[in-house]
């Protein structure tokens, strides 16, 4: 026999009413974000295909840097497209494993495309696995080389990304590893309910779509940099900058942060 406390029944009814009211209100913002995410990823996928179709000398099965860059860029784009599909379907915390894998693939791509760490490139080509710690170390060394070069050119180096990268990775990992705190992200104590697949709260779905747009900025910058190795700086100006600007515009004009939607 099912027994649901009266207070819980009341909260569930209120949640359903709020969802019915909030869904149409937030839908234009969500659609704006999803559209710009999909456009950015599609643009780079088309370019990625054009490279393999236009360069006879490029053979992804050959163990060289060019093949590694093209393959890892393709991996990032495949994962990014998968994320846009999941976000459009209304998934929230369940995107975390794919998001974490995408974050790792992007880190590997940045190091491989730079080419300064020959050992890293050779190990990837020999099918070695890189732990999060090794990726973090390789990225730190990459940023150190970039900072040194910027100083030579009389330019102030940018802030390091390691602290933010650690924070992002930790957030994705606690859910991907099924830690208790990560699993509880899918549970509403007030409603005594789990979110199975698409989240029932349109505001929570919207928050995660906003997270997706932030992640797509990283993807476009990383993959764009890698593809520019094949196509040169004109490609960056023609394709990458407009895509990044579109994503940033959505973040600014269509805010979907937790604080914007009433979440702490």
Protein Blocks (a to p, Z undefined) as FASTA:
>chain_A
ZZddfklmmmmmmmmmmmmmmmmmmmmmmmmmmmmmmmmmmmmmmmmmmmmmmmmklcfk
bccfklmmmmmmmmmmmmmmmmmmmmmnopaklmmmmmmmmmmmmmmmmmmmnomammlm
mmmmnopacdfklmmmmmmmmmmmmmmmmmmnopacdddfklmmmmmmmmmmmmmnopak
lmmmmpcfklopacehjafblklmmmmmmmmmmmmmmmmmmmmmmmmmmnojmlmmmmmm
mmmmmmmmmmmmmccbfklnopZZ
